[in-house]
Amino acid sequence: MERLKSHRDFVGVLKRRRKVGGKDIVVHYLVLDEQHDDQANHRRLGLAVSKSVGKAVTRNTVKRRFRVLARMHEHQLPEHCDIVLRAKPSAASASFDALDQQIAKCFAAVAHKAK
């Protein structure tokens, strides 16, 4: 899974987004059509972990967990989509297993809604 890097890409997903959520995360997604030839051949992931989640060490831990879990469950997502995972403040104290279940459920919902 590649990364969303530019501000323009994040804004593009968030402006035209659809979203699904869990207790500790919100998944914003944008399914791309075939017209976006340069970007349509892969999935891209962006992370949004604000200061309300905690200090820098806590935020970085949450981001590392999100990257690992997104890589584990990316096969559930449609082929051509951009995803922004937004952490709620409760994500800092959530267990890895709880986040795993939430991301699996959210990614399955994205796949179902994208059809």
N, C-alpha and C positions, 0 to 999 in steps of 0.2 A: 504494500500500500504506500503510495507516495504521499507527500505532505502538501497541504495548502500553505503557501508561504506569503503571498502578497496580501496586503490589506484589501485590494480590489477583489480577490478571490473570496475572502471571508465575507465581505459585504455582499457579494453576488449571491452567496449561499443564504445569508441571513435575510436579504431582501425578498427573495423568491422562495423562501423556505417552506417546508412543511416540517412538523416536528412530532416526535414521540418522546415520552419521558418515563422516568422511573423515580424512585424515592430520592436518589442521590445524583442523578444525571439527567440531562436533556440532550437528545440527539436531534440536531437540525440537519436536514438533508435536502439535496437537490439532485434529481435524476436528470442527467443530461440527455439531449436527443442526439441523433446521428450527425447533426450539422456541425457540432464541435469536434472536427476531425482530430485536432492536435491534442485534445484533452479527453476524448471519449473512449480511449482504449484502456483506461485504468481507473481505479478508485483512488480518491484523494481524501486525506484526513487532516482536519485542523482541530486544535485543542484550545479551549477557552477556560482558563482557570484563574479567576480573579483573586484579588487580595482578601476578599471576604472568606475565602476558603482557609486561609492561614498565612503564616510567614513563608519565606522563600523555600525553606527545606520541606515544609508540608506540601506546598504547591508543586514542587518538583517531584515529590513522591507520588502525588496523585497523577501527574502527567506521565510518569514512568509506568504506572499501573494501567492507565488508559491506553498507552501505546501497545503494551503487551497484550492486553485484552482485545483491542481492535485487531491486532494481527492474528490472534487466535480465532476470531469470529468473522473475519472479512469475507470468507467464502459464502456467507449467508446474504451478503449485499448484492444488489444488481451490478452488472458489469460496468456501467457508466454512471457513476454517481460521486458527488462530493458530500462529505460528512463533516460536521462540526460537533464535537463532543463538548458540552458545557457542564462544568462541575458545579453542583450546588454546594453550599457551605458544609452540609452534612457528609459530603464525600470524603472529607479529611478523616473522619472517624469510622467510616464504613470498612468492613473487612474486605479482603481480596475476593473471597467467595461471593459476598453479597454484590460487589461490583460486577463480578463475572456473570452472575445470573441476570442482573439488570441489563448489561450490554447485550447478552445473548437474546434476551426477550425483545429489547429495542431494535436490534438488527433484524430479527425475524419479522417484526412489525413493519420495518422499512421495506423489506423484501416483499411482504404481502401487499402493502399499499402501493408499491411501485408497479405492480402488475396491471 
